[in-house]
Amino acid sequence: MRLDKPIGIFLLLWPTLWALLIASHGHPSKQHLTIFVLGTILMRSAGCVANDILDHKFDSFVTRTKLRPLANQSISVRNAFFLLIILLLGALTCVLFLNEQSFYFSLIALFLALTYPLTKRFFIMPQAYLGLSFGMGIPIAFVANDISLTLTIWLLFFANVFWAIAYDTLYAVTDKNDDLKIGIRSSAIWFGNYVKEAIMFCYTCMMGCLIWIGKLENFGWPFYIFMMLSLIFIGVLYRQIRTLNPKACFDAFLSNNYLGGLVFLGVFFHYLYAN
């Protein structure tokens, strides 16, 4: 479940919280906050278990993952599958407290989460598929508040997709050599000599989508202050990864938690100031 490495929870949770704030105009209900936070933890945990079940043979050949419990055979696949079922039942319980539309969108989220590990076998950019999976909390947050799909929702969704490609490419840089040996696909491989440029392009698209949302939703000055801080932060990340040192790229990947938090604070303080 990798609860000892909560970065995945935060990267999944931040976009969901952005959406919850916008969908509720800054006043999400306690029930929705509880359901979405708990659902995020359960689905991220389930995604990790599903990933390890499907990849346990590959993981044993990758330096970073060879000590995972399925890869080193300290836990059986049968027990891992049992845990996966328990986690998915927990997530289903959360969804049952939302409306009918949310349930249907959650089925799409489930499909994306369980099939993501398979994309690394044939898709040149599984990081984009991860972005789709990690972004499903966004439409669910809006439909849970009885809001139909609008341009704002799509922009927020694609901002998350571009963000996921950026940070997960940083993550993929650390595994690039091992992935090449065993035939796993990743954006770090596909981008070739233009990895840094591609990452910065994705960050730029992410910020462009968020600023566009700010214009559509008439966000005030607090939002744009935090967007400026986010752009400065991205500039710092570029300096950190300019040599594509694997450790520096992994540290930059972890730092994306702060970027997600900056965007959240921008939306939060807009509504706090507006209200």
Sequence and secondary structure as in RCSB ss.txt:
>XXXX:A:sequence
MRLDKPIGIFLLLWPTLWALLIASHGHPSKQHLTIFVLGTILMRSAGCVANDILDHKFDSFVTRTKLRPLANQSI
SVRNAFFLLIILLLGALTCVLFLNEQSFYFSLIALFLALTYPLTKRFFIMPQAYLGLSFGMGIPIAFVANDISLT
LTIWLLFFANVFWAIAYDTLYAVTDKNDDLKIGIRSSAIWFGNYVKEAIMFCYTCMMGCLIWIGKLENFGWPFYI
FMMLSLIFIGVLYRQIRTLNPKACFDAFLSNNYLGGLVFLGVFFHYLYAN
>XXXX:A:secstr
  TT THHHHHHHHHHHHHHHHHTTT   HHHHHHHHHHHHHHHHHHHHHHHHHHHHHHTTSTTTTTSTTTTTSS
 HHHHHHHHHHHHHHHHHHHTTS HHHHHHHHHHHHHHHHHHHHTTT S HHHHHHHHHTTHHHHHHHHTT    
HHHHHHHHHHHHHHHHHHHHHHHTTHHHHHHHT   HHHHTGGGHHHHHHHHHHHHHHHHHHHHHHTT  HHHHH
HHHHHHHHHHHHHHHHTT  HHHHHHHHHHHHHHHHHHHHHHHHHHHHH 
